[in-house]
Amino acid sequence: MTLSYSHAHQQGSGTTEVIAVLVAITDHIARVLTVDQGKLLPNGPLMPLHRSLQAGVRQWVEEQTQQPLGYLEQLYTFVDTNRRNVDGHALVYVSYLGLVQETQMQALQSQALWRNWYDYFPWENHLDGMPSIITDFIVPMLLEWADTAEDSIARQRRRQRIGLCWGLSEEFLTDSEFIETEPVGDKADESREWIAEHVLLRYEMLYEAGLIPEAPNYPPNYQTVQLPSDWSQRIGIPMYYDHRRVIATAISRLRAKIEYRPLIFGLMPDVFTLSQLQQSVEALSGIRLHKQNFRRLLESQNLVMETGESSSAQRGRPAKLYRFRHDIELQSLLMDSKLPKRK
């Protein structure tokens, strides 16, 4: 598959493009808004008529998707040396992160599509435990990649990075006899803690090792592990340019922020049950949370309040409905509030 793409803005004279990563949660699934059959994020060139970068990104998103924008913050600036304008200058991407409540989601144009973000990063979804793709393919391939380093020090550093990024113990990474005789998954439970916000670090490592189609050295030529014929789809849907890296950056930002600032409320409907709130947090983090710890923390930080109404559950007892507290006193606590980690 070639990832070169004939884009309308590629041949312009400008050097700056704006890109939007819009995130929503529907049916307890974290989704990202895409265009061009899921291969691109909403994007476009910064033009003289745009009074600001944010004005530019808002125009392109609404023009390409018809999705109104609410909360928006600048994410990161990328330089794409593989794309150049007519004068030969590399293009600069200024990316933005936006949150969309489910009730604000619109019927979109045919080219726009809300995609499950784990379609692009299947190794990040640990809601049902560690994905088999990590233990069956990714880690064995990365260990082979580590062994291609030029000297023992570089090999050791690569293995240390693998351990930190993928939650593997140092003992496992240095036990060459074990690696040769037992499958990776047998010691998965004896590993370091999986750090959910290291999404970008894991993506960058796969890129460096040539294990994703966007990488210039894909497919790798060092492997003894036979990759499946559908590997380019199994490792996540590839995207044009560096747009999958932009999404990885956004997920990392959200997962890190949610531990100290409850941005989840920017994705929730006006009223919700505590179970719906927990499932939405889990959708973002990709890991299960301890129910009682989650509720104790919400209660201790006084982030939500009962509405006095209950959900119309079809089965079981109706659950109480809550809403986020909007009073000024609680707003001042936001920067010190956090949501619980995994169970």
Helices and strands as residue ranges (DSSP letters): E 16-26, E 29-34, E 43-45, H 53-65, E 71-84, E 90-99, G 102-104, E 113-116, G 117-119, G 122-124, H 132-133, I 134-138, H 139-147, H 152-166, H 170-174, H 176-181, G 184-190, H 199-208, H 231-234, H 243-257, G 263-266, H 274-285, H 291-301, E 304-310, E 320-324, H 328-331, G 334-336
